[in-house]
Each structure stands twice: as structure tokens, then as C-alpha cells.
Amino acid sequence: MISLGVKTDPIETRYSYEWLFNITRGEGIPFIQLGSFFELYSLDDAYFFQLRNLAEQKNVKIKSVFTAHRELGGFFYKNPFMEKVARKNYERLIHVASILGADYCGSNPGAVYRDQLDSKDKGIRCYLNHMKELMHLAFDKNLKALTIEPMSSLAEPPTTPDEMDRMIKELNTYHKNHIQNSIPVYLCGDISHGYADKNFHIINSNTALFKHGLSYMAEFHIKNTDSIYSSTFGFSEEEIKRGIIDLEEIKSIITKNKEKIPVDDMVGYLEINGPKTGRDYSDILLERNIRESLHTLKAIFK
């Protein structure tokens, strides 16, 4: 089956990594996906060596590093200054993942401006060209693969099955031609991502996109959502009632298609924002929110 993990996004600015690692260790959750944060790109390496040591002391593994804020979108803006920063920061993200001993590192590719949608193909080409070079850097840093997250908007490729096919196949064809010094690129899927058009019509359901992506997938995000993939939340009893995600269905899709999955160590990471950030009456609810969701996931997947 799969292993379970937690992405660190909800603790940003309000709880320590030690706090989260104590929860995940107590719940028997072995893996962490480090979500990016604003200081990550300029912190000294020593910070991440300390973080790795802390994780090891708590018997959890930071297996993946993945963006949290869409901050690497500069490949899509037709602006050389933004492109330069996106490349510099992606290189830094890979370096951080290497220090942490992570297997995977990734992001959503980025978004084309809504008023410049005709530049989308050029943005994809710019992104793919940079990724081919980054695949060599990640090889040098001893990562297993880079990952791409399919999104829920035509402005944020890949969203459709055709876009997934195009982008992943091109990158992995390149990898096969440079297998001695590059690593593959896989998907970091998301069970809550589907595509609804501007008229709220469901063009591709979340389950259809998840199933299609499994043949390219190394890891994925687990969260609940509504009928048009607008808001996202966890799996407490109340949240399950208002959400559409059927975890048993997700498990069935994985089980029936397990031979297609390209890795043997796939992890599903709980990825939720948690309660409102920065309020005394809501920050205290985060631990319960995380634990209740993990209890639900463990009952299905373990």
C-alpha cells in the first residue's frame, strides 16, 4: 500500500518542528514533507543540519521538500528577472533537500498571468528547459527524483491529462537519454485537485486526474475539498460531512492501479492549512485538527 506523512505547512509561524515531530511520532507517522517558508531560501545550511538532527532524534524522516507558496512561478512570467530568481531559488530548494537527506524535492511549476494566457506554451517551454538542467543538479545532490504537482486551473499547468502526459513524458525522455547523470521527474499528486471551468462545470474530476497521474506519481497530498475544488480542509468528523473526498475510493484506486506506480516508496502527506492562523482561540485547535485527520487516514490506509 502506501505510507503516511504530514506536510509541515500548518505549523508555519505558530508551532515548532519539535512540536510537530512529537505529534507525528506519537501517531506512528514516519514521514515528513517539509513545506517551504520565506526564510528557507536565505538561511544558513547549519539550520537545516540542525533540523535533520532533530528529526532523527524524534525518529521521523524528512523524506520530501515541497513548495508551499507558489513562489517558484517565475518561469511563466516572460520576465528575465523573475526567471532568474525562480531558477536560483529552485537550486536552493534542491540543496536544502539534499542537506535534509530527502529523497524528493518539488513544486507546482507556476502560473501564467490571467491577462496573458496566450503565453502559456512559452512558459511551459521555459519551465521544461530549466527542469532538464535541474535534473542534473539534483543528481549531483543525491536526490531520487524531482516532483511536479498537477493543479486545478488551466493557468497552472499541468492540470489536464494531456498536460501531465506532455510535461512528464518530455522530462523523462530526457532523463532516459541522460540516465548516467540525471534523475527522473515524477508527479506529487493531490487527491483534492480536479478541474472545474469558469462556469463551474466539472471537466476532469479529482479522482479521474488522480487515477491518470498514478503512472507518473511518487508522492501525493491528502486533503478534503468541496464539490468545485474551491476550499480545502481536513478529515475530522465535521469536515468529512461537508467534504467530497471518499478515502476508501482513493485507496481502491491506488490498490487497483498499484502496478502502474513507478516507485515502491510512495507516501501520501496530509496537507491542510489548519484553523485560522494568528488567533489565540484558533491556533490552539491545530493539534486536534491534525490528530483527528490522522486518525481518519490511519483507519483507511494502515
MARTIBA-782491 format. One record per residue: residue in three letters; x, y, z of N, C-alpha, C in turn. Coordinates in steps of 0.1 Angstrom, whole numbers, padded with zeros to 4 digits, always signed. Each point is the difference from the previous one (the first is absolute). Layout:
<marfis>
ALAXYZXYZXYZ
...
</marfis>
This chain:
<marfis>
MET+0009-0012+0000-0009+0012+0000+0009+0012+0000
ILE-0004+0010+0008+0008+0013+0000+0004+0002+0015
SER+0009+0009+0002+0003+0005+0013-0006+0014+0002
LEU-0002+0004+0012-0006+0013+0003+0011+0010+0006
GLY-0002+0013-0003+0008+0010+0005-0008+0013+0002
VAL+0007+0010+0004-0006+0013+0003+0008+0011-0007
LYS-0006+0009-0007+0007+0012-0005-0001+0010+0010
THR+0011+0008+0002+0002+0009+0011-0007+0013-0001
ASP-0007+0003-0011-0006+0013-0002-0008+0006+0012
PRO-0008-0007+0007-0009+0006+0010+0007+0005+0012
ILE+0012-0004+0003+0007+0005+0012+0008+0013-0003
GLU+0001+0004-0013+0008+0011-0003-0004+0013+0008
THR+0009+0006+0007-0001+0012+0009-0007-0003+0013
ARG-0005-0012+0002-0008-0002+0013+0005-0011+0009
TYR+0006-0011-0006+0005-0010+0009+0014-0005-0005
SER+0008-0006+0008+0013-0004-0003+0000-0014-0008
TYR+0011-0003-0006+0001-0013-0006+0000-0011+0010
GLU+0007+0003+0012+0000-0010+0010-0015-0003+0005
TRP-0008+0010+0001-0014-0003+0003-0007-0009-0010
LEU+0002+0003-0013-0006-0009-0010+0006-0014+0000
PHE+0013-0001+0001+0007-0013+0000-0005-0009+0012
ASN-0003+0007+0011-0005-0008+0012-0014-0005-0003
ILE-0008+0007-0007-0013-0005-0004+0001-0011-0010
THR+0008+0002-0011+0001-0011-0010+0006-0013+0006
ARG+0010+0002+0008+0006-0012+0007-0011-0007+0008
GLY-0007+0008+0008-0010-0006+0009-0011-0007-0008
GLU-0003+0005-0012-0011-0006-0008+0006-0011-0009
GLY+0013-0003+0001+0005-0010-0009+0001+0003-0014
ILE+0002+0013-0003+0001+0005-0014+0015+0003-0002
PRO+0006-0008-0009+0015+0001-0001+0006+0010-0009
PHE-0008+0006-0009+0005+0009-0010-0005+0015+0001
ILE+0009+0009-0004-0003+0014+0000+0003+0005-0014
GLN-0008+0009-0005+0003+0008-0012+0001+0014+0005
LEU+0013+0005-0002+0002+0014+0005-0006+0010-0010
GLY-0009+0007+0004-0006+0011-0008+0009+0012+0000
SER+0002+0007-0011+0009+0011+0000-0006+0012+0008
PHE+0009+0008+0005-0003+0012+0007+0009+0011-0004
PHE-0003+0013+0003+0006+0011-0006+0015+0001+0003
GLU+0004-0004+0012+0014+0001+0003+0009-0012-0006
LEU-0007-0010-0005+0008-0012-0004+0011+0004-0010
TYR-0003+0009-0009+0009+0002-0012+0012+0008+0004
SER+0001+0005+0013+0011+0008+0004+0007-0005+0013
LEU-0006-0010+0006+0005-0005+0013+0013-0007-0003
ASP+0009+0001+0010+0013-0008+0000-0003-0015-0001
ASP+0009-0007-0006-0001-0014-0001-0001-0007+0014
ALA+0006+0007+0010+0001-0006+0014-0014-0002+0005
TYR-0010+0009-0003-0013-0001+0004-0006-0014-0004
PHE+0002-0004-0012-0006-0012-0005+0007-0012+0005
PHE+0013+0001+0003+0007-0012+0006-0006-0002+0014
GLN-0003+0011+0007-0006-0001+0013-0014-0006-0001
LEU-0008+0004-0010-0013-0005-0002+0000-0015-0003
ARG+0010-0004-0008+0001-0014-0003+0003-0008+0013
ASN+0009+0005+0008+0004-0006+0012-0012-0002+0009
LEU-0008+0011+0001-0012-0001+0008-0010-0010-0004
ALA-0002-0001-0013-0009-0011-0006+0005-0013+0004
GLU+0013-0002-0002+0006-0013+0003-0001-0004+0015
GLN+0001+0010+0009-0002-0002+0014-0014-0004+0003
LYS-0010+0005-0008-0014-0003+0002-0005-0012-0008
ASN+0010-0007-0007-0003-0012-0008-0010+0003-0011
VAL+0001+0011-0006-0008+0003-0012+0010+0004-0011
LYS-0004-0002-0012+0008+0003-0012-0006+0011-0008
ILE+0008+0010-0003-0004+0011-0010+0003-0006-0014
LYS-0010-0006-0005+0001-0008-0013-0001+0009-0012
SER-0007+0011+0001-0003+0009-0011+0001+0014+0004
VAL+0003+0009-0010-0001+0014+0002-0008+0006-0012
PHE-0010+0008+0004-0010+0004-0011-0004+0014+0003
THR-0002+0008-0010-0004+0014+0002-0014+0001+0006
ALA-0002+0012+0007-0013+0002+0007-0007+0013-0005
HIS+0007+0008-0008-0005+0014-0002+0000+0003-0015
ARG+0001-0009-0009+0001+0003-0015+0011+0010-0003
GLU+0011-0001+0007+0010+0010-0001+0010-0002-0011
LEU-0001-0011-0007+0010-0003-0011-0007+0002-0014
GLY-0010+0009+0000-0007+0002-0013+0007+0009-0010
GLY+0012+0004+0003+0006+0010-0009+0003-0005-0014
PHE+0000-0013-0002+0002-0005-0014-0011+0003-0010
PHE-0012+0005+0006-0011+0002-0009-0003+0015-0002
TYR+0008+0009+0004-0004+0014+0000+0006+0008-0011
LYS+0008-0006-0009+0006+0007-0012+0009+0011+0005
ASN+0006-0001+0012+0008+0010+0006+0013-0006+0004
PRO+0011+0004-0006+0013-0006+0004+0004+0001+0014
PHE-0004+0011+0007+0004+0002+0014-0008-0011+0009
MET-0013-0002-0003-0007-0010+0007+0004-0014-0003
GLU+0004-0002-0012+0005-0013-0004+0013-0003+0007
LYS+0009+0009+0001+0013-0001+0007-0002-0004+0014
VAL-0010+0007+0007-0002-0003+0014-0006-0014+0002
ALA-0010-0003-0009-0006-0013+0001+0011-0011-0001
ARG+0009+0001-0009+0010-0010-0002+0010+0000+0012
LYS+0004+0011+0005+0008+0001+0012-0006-0007+0012
ASN-0013+0003+0002-0007-0005+0012-0003-0015-0002
TYR-0002-0005-0012-0002-0014-0002+0013-0008+0003
GLU+0011+0006-0004+0013-0006+0003+0002-0001+0015
ARG-0004+0011+0007+0002+0000+0014-0009-0010+0007
LEU-0012-0002-0005-0010-0010+0005+0006-0014-0001
ILE+0006-0003-0012+0007-0013-0002+0011-0002+0010
HIS+0008+0011+0002+0011-0001+0009-0005-0003+0015
VAL-0010+0007+0004-0006-0002+0013-0005-0015+0001
ALA-0007-0005-0010-0005-0014+0000+0012-0009+0002
SER+0011+0003-0007+0012-0009+0001+0005+0000+0015
ILE+0001+0012+0006+0005+0001+0014-0009-0009+0009
LEU-0013+0001-0002-0009-0007+0008-0001-0015-0002
GLY+0007-0004-0010+0000-0015-0004-0013-0004-0006
ALA-0007+0009-0006-0013-0003-0007+0002-0007-0013
ASP-0010-0008-0003+0000-0007-0013-0005+0008-0011
TYR-0011+0008+0003-0007+0008-0011+0000+0015+0003
CYS+0000+0008-0010-0001+0014+0001-0009+0005-0012
GLY-0009+0009+0003-0009+0005-0011-0008+0012+0003
SER-0009+0003-0010-0008+0012+0001-0011-0002-0011
ASN-0010+0009+0002-0009+0002-0012+0008+0008-0010
PRO-0001-0002-0013+0009+0007-0009-0001+0015+0000
GLY-0013+0005+0002-0002+0015+0000-0013+0003-0008
ALA-0002+0013-0001-0013+0004-0006+0003+0011-0010
VAL-0007-0001-0011+0000+0011-0010-0010+0011+0004
TYR+0004+0012-0002-0009+0011+0004-0014-0002-0008
ARG-0011+0003+0007-0013-0002-0006-0002+0010-0012
ASP+0006+0011+0000-0001+0009-0011+0010-0003-0011
GLN+0008-0010+0001+0010-0004-0010+0000-0015-0003
LEU-0012-0006+0000-0002-0014-0002+0007-0005-0013
ASP+0001+0009-0010+0006-0005-0012+0015-0003+0001
SER+0006+0004+0011+0014-0003+0002+0002-0013+0008
LYS-0010-0008+0002+0001-0012+0008+0010-0010-0006
ASP-0001-0003-0014+0009-0009-0006+0015+0004+0002
LYS+0002+0013-0001+0014+0005+0002+0004-0002+0014
GLY-0009+0002+0009+0003-0003+0014+0003-0014+0003
ILE-0007-0009-0006+0002-0015+0002+0014-0003-0006
ARG+0003+0005-0011+0013-0002-0007+0011+0005+0009
CYS-0001+0012+0006+0010+0006+0008+0002-0009+0013
TYR-0011-0005+0006+0001-0008+0011+0007-0013-0003
LEU-0004-0007-0011+0005-0013-0003+0015+0001-0003
ASN+0004+0011-0007+0015+0002-0002+0008+0001+0013
HIS-0006+0007+0009+0007+0001+0013+0000-0013+0008
MET-0011-0007-0001-0001-0012+0007+0010-0011-0005
LYS+0003+0000-0013+0010-0009-0005+0013+0002+0006
GLU+0004+0013+0002+0013+0003+0006-0001-0003+0015
LEU-0011+0003+0007-0001-0003+0014+0000-0015+0003
MET-0004-0008-0010+0001-0015+0002+0015-0004+0002
HIS+0009+0007-0006+0014-0004+0001+0005+0005+0014
LEU-0004+0012+0004+0004+0005+0013-0005-0009+0011
ALA-0013-0004-0001-0006-0009+0010+0007-0014+0001
PHE+0005-0004-0012+0008-0013+0000+0013+0002+0008
ASP+0007+0012-0002+0012+0003+0007-0003+0001+0015
LYS-0012+0003+0004-0003+0002+0014-0006-0013+0006
ASN+0000-0011-0008-0004-0013+0005-0015-0001+0003
LEU-0009+0008-0006-0014-0002+0001-0004-0012-0009
LYS-0012-0005+0003-0005-0011-0008-0008+0005-0012
ALA-0007+0011+0002-0008+0006-0011-0005+0014+0004
LEU-0004+0008-0010-0007+0012+0001-0015-0003-0002
THR-0008+0009+0006-0015-0003-0001-0007+0013-0004
ILE-0011-0002-0008-0009+0010-0005-0014-0002+0005
GLU-0007+0010+0005-0013-0001+0005-0010+0004-0011
PRO-0009-0009-0004-0011+0004-0009-0010+0009+0008
MET-0005+0011-0007-0008+0009+0007-0015+0000-0005
SER-0007+0010+0003-0015+0000-0003-0004+0011-0008
SER+0009+0006-0008-0003+0012-0009+0008-0001-0012
LEU-0006+0004-0012+0007+0000-0012+0012+0010+0000
ALA+0000+0009+0009+0011+0010+0001+0012-0006+0008
GLU-0002-0012+0006+0010-0006+0008+0003-0014-0005
PRO+0007-0002-0011+0003-0013-0006+0010-0008+0009
PRO-0001-0013+0000-0010-0008-0007-0013-0002+0008
THR-0011+0001-0008-0013-0002+0006-0007-0012-0006
THR+0000+0000-0014-0007-0010-0007+0008-0012-0002
PRO-0006-0012-0003+0008-0012-0003+0010+0003-0011
ASP-0004+0007-0011+0009+0003-0011+0013+0008+0005
GLU-0002+0009+0009+0011+0008+0005+0009-0008+0009
MET-0006-0009+0008+0009-0009+0008+0008-0009-0010
ASP-0006-0006-0010+0007-0008-0009+0011+0007-0007
ARG-0003+0012-0005+0010+0008-0008+0012+0003+0009
MET-0002+0005+0012+0011+0005+0008+0008-0011+0006
ILE-0006-0010+0006+0007-0011+0006+0007-0008-0010
LYS-0006-0003-0012+0006-0009-0010+0012+0007-0006
GLU-0001+0013-0002+0012+0007-0006+0011+0000+0010
LEU-0002+0003+0012+0011+0000+0010+0006-0014+0002
ASN-0008-0010+0000+0005-0014+0003+0006-0006-0013
THR-0004+0005-0011+0007-0004-0012+0014+0006+0000
TYR+0001+0012+0005+0013+0007+0001+0009-0008+0011
HIS-0007-0004+0010+0007-0008+0011+0006-0013-0006
LYS-0008-0007-0008+0005-0012-0006+0012+0002-0009
ASN+0000+0011-0006+0011+0003-0009+0013+0005+0007
HIS-0002+0003+0013+0011+0005+0009-0001-0007+0013
ILE-0001-0013-0001-0003-0008+0012+0012-0001+0010
GLN+0012+0003-0006+0012-0001+0008+0002+0012+0010
ASN-0007+0011-0003+0003+0012+0008-0013+0009+0002
SER-0011-0006+0000-0013+0007+0003-0009-0009+0008
ILE-0010+0006+0006-0010-0008+0007-0014+0002-0007
PRO-0009-0009+0002-0014+0001-0006-0008+0011+0007
VAL-0011+0004-0007-0010+0009+0005-0013-0007+0002
TYR-0006+0000+0011-0013-0006+0003-0010+0010+0004
LEU-0012-0005+0002-0011+0009+0005-0001-0001+0015
CYS-0003+0011+0006-0005+0001+0014-0015+0003-0002
GLY-0008-0011+0001-0014+0002-0003-0007+0006+0012
ASP-0013+0003-0002-0009+0005+0010-0014-0005-0002
ILE-0005-0007+0010-0013-0007-0001-0011+0010-0001
SER+0002+0013+0003-0010+0010+0000+0000+0009-0012
HIS+0009-0002-0009+0002+0008-0012-0008-0006-0012
GLY-0010+0008-0004-0008-0003-0012-0001+0013-0008
TYR-0005-0001-0012-0001+0012-0009-0015+0003-0002
ALA-0004+0012+0005-0013+0006-0002+0002+0012-0009
ASP-0008+0002-0010+0002+0012-0009-0007+0012+0006
LYS+0001+0011-0008-0005+0013+0005-0015+0000+0003
ASN-0007-0010-0005-0015-0001+0002-0003-0011+0011
PHE+0011-0004+0007-0002-0010+0011-0002-0014-0005
HIS+0001-0002-0013-0001-0014-0005+0012-0008+0003
ILE-0002-0012+0004+0011-0009+0003+0005-0006-0013
ILE+0011+0003-0004+0006-0005-0013+0008-0013+0003
ASN+0008+0001+0011+0007-0012+0004-0001-0002+0015
SER-0006-0010+0005-0002-0002+0014+0013-0003+0007
ASN+0000+0003+0013+0013-0003+0007+0004-0014+0000
THR-0010-0009+0000+0004-0014+0000+0005-0004-0014
ALA-0005+0005-0010+0004-0003-0014+0015+0005-0002
LEU+0003+0012+0005+0013+0005-0002+0010-0007+0009
PHE-0004-0004+0012+0009-0008+0009+0003-0013-0007
LYS-0010-0007-0005+0002-0013-0006+0009+0001-0012
HIS-0002+0011-0008+0008+0001-0012+0015+0003+0004
GLY+0002+0007+0011+0013+0004+0004+0008-0011+0006
LEU-0006-0011+0005+0006-0010+0008+0012-0006-0007
SER+0000-0001-0013+0011-0006-0008+0012+0008+0000
TYR-0001+0013+0005+0011+0009+0001+0003+0004+0014
MET-0006-0005+0010-0001+0006+0013+0010-0007+0010
ALA+0007+0008+0008+0008-0005+0010-0005+0004+0014
GLU-0008+0010+0001-0005+0005+0013-0013+0007-0003
PHE-0008+0003+0011-0012+0008-0003-0005+0006+0013
HIS-0008+0010-0002-0006+0008+0011-0014-0005+0003
ILE-0003-0001+0013-0013-0005+0005-0007+0012+0007
LYS-0011+0004-0006-0009+0010+0007-0014-0002-0006
ASN-0009+0006+0008-0014+0000-0004-0004+0013-0008
THR-0011-0001-0007-0004+0012-0008-0015+0000-0002
ASP-0005+0011-0006-0014+0001-0003-0003-0005-0015
SER-0012+0002-0004-0005-0006-0013+0007+0007-0012
ILE+0005+0013+0002+0006+0006-0012+0015+0003+0003
TYR+0006-0007+0010+0014+0000+0002+0005+0014+0004
SER-0008+0007+0008+0003+0014+0004+0007+0000+0013
SER-0007-0003+0011+0007+0000+0013+0005-0014+0003
THR+0011-0001+0009+0005-0012+0004+0001-0001+0015
PHE+0000-0012+0006-0001-0002+0014+0003-0014+0003
GLY-0001-0004+0013+0004-0013+0004-0010-0010+0001
PHE+0001-0010+0009-0008-0011+0001-0005-0003+0014
SER-0004+0011+0007-0007-0002+0013-0014-0005-0004
GLU-0008-0004+0010-0013-0004-0002-0009+0010-0007
GLU+0002+0013+0005-0008+0011-0006+0004+0002-0015
GLU+0014+0000-0002+0005+0003-0013-0004-0011-0010
ILE+0000-0012+0004-0004-0011-0009-0014+0002-0005
LYS-0009+0005+0009-0014+0002-0004-0002+0010-0011
ARG+0009+0011+0000-0001+0010-0010+0009-0001-0012
GLY+0009-0010+0001+0009-0003-0011-0005-0010-0010
ILE+0007-0001-0012-0004-0010-0010+0010-0012-0001
ILE+0011+0001+0007+0011-0010-0002-0004-0013+0007
ASP-0001-0011-0008-0002-0013+0005+0013-0007+0001
LEU+0005-0001+0012+0014-0006+0002+0000-0015-0004
GLU-0011-0007+0002-0001-0014-0004+0001-0001-0015
GLU-0006+0009-0007+0002+0000-0015+0014+0003-0004
ILE+0007+0009+0006+0014+0003-0003+0008-0012+0003
LYS-0002-0007+0011+0007-0012+0003-0002-0010-0011
SER-0013-0002-0005-0003-0009-0010+0007+0003-0013
ILE+0000+0013-0004+0007+0004-0012+0015-0004+0001
ILE+0006+0002+0011+0014-0003+0002+0002-0015-0001
THR-0008-0008+0007+0002-0014+0000-0002-0006-0014
LYS-0010+0005-0007-0003-0006-0013+0011+0004-0011
ASN+0007+0011+0003+0010+0005-0010+0014-0001+0006
LYS+0002-0008+0010+0013+0001+0007+0012-0005-0010
GLU-0003-0008-0010+0010-0004-0009+0005+0011-0009
LYS-0008+0011-0001+0004+0011-0008+0009+0010+0007
ILE+0000+0000+0013+0007+0010+0008+0015-0003-0002
PRO+0008+0011-0004+0014-0002-0004+0010-0002+0012
VAL-0005+0002+0012+0009-0001+0012-0006-0010+0009
ASP+0009-0005+0009-0005-0010+0010+0000+0006+0014
ASP+0001+0014+0001+0000+0006+0013-0009+0012+0000
MET-0012-0001-0006-0009+0012-0001-0006+0003+0013
VAL+0000+0013+0003-0005+0006+0013-0011+0009-0003
GLY-0011-0001+0007-0011+0010+0000+0001+0009+0012
TYR+0002+0013-0003+0002+0010+0011-0013+0008+0003
LEU-0004+0000+0013-0011+0008+0004+0004+0015-0002
GLU-0007+0007-0009+0004+0014-0003-0013+0009+0003
ILE+0000+0005+0012-0011+0009+0003+0006+0013+0006
ASN-0008+0011-0001+0004+0012+0006-0003+0001+0015
GLY-0009-0007+0004-0004+0000+0014-0009+0012+0003
PRO-0004+0003+0012-0008+0011+0004+0006+0014-0004
LYS-0008+0010+0001+0005+0014-0002+0014+0002+0007
THR+0009+0006-0007+0013+0002+0006+0001+0014+0007
GLY+0006+0000+0012+0002+0012+0007-0011+0005+0009
ARG-0008-0010+0005-0010+0004+0010+0001-0009+0012
ASP-0001+0005+0012+0002-0008+0012-0011-0011+0001
TYR-0012+0003-0006-0011-0009+0001+0001-0011-0011
SER+0008+0002-0010+0001-0010-0011+0013-0008-0001
ASP+0011+0007+0003+0013-0007-0001+0000-0012+0010
ILE-0007+0001+0011+0000-0011+0010-0008-0013-0006
LEU-0007+0002-0011-0008-0011-0005+0008-0008-0010
LEU+0012+0004-0004+0008-0007-0010+0003-0014+0003
GLU+0005-0003+0012+0003-0013+0004-0011-0010-0002
ARG-0012+0004+0005-0012-0008-0001-0003-0002-0015
ASN+0001+0010-0008-0003-0001-0014+0009-0010-0007
ILE+0013+0001+0003+0009-0009-0006-0002-0015+0005
ARG-0002-0001+0013-0001-0014+0005-0013-0006-0005
GLU-0011+0007+0000-0013-0006-0005+0001-0004-0015
SER+0007+0008-0008+0002-0004-0014+0008-0012-0001
LEU+0011-0001+0008+0009-0011-0001-0007-0013+0005
HIS-0008+0001+0010-0008-0011+0004-0009-0006-0011
THR-0006+0009-0007-0008-0004-0012+0008-0007-0010
LEU+0012+0006-0004+0008-0005-0010+0006-0014+0004
LYS+0004-0001+0012+0005-0013+0005-0010-0011+0000
ALA-0012+0003+0002-0011-0010+0000-0002-0005-0014
ILE+0003+0008-0010-0002-0004-0014+0012-0007-0006
PHE+0012+0007+0002+0012-0004-0007+0009-0009+0008
LYS-0002-0003+0013+0009-0008+0007-0006-0013+0005
</marfis>
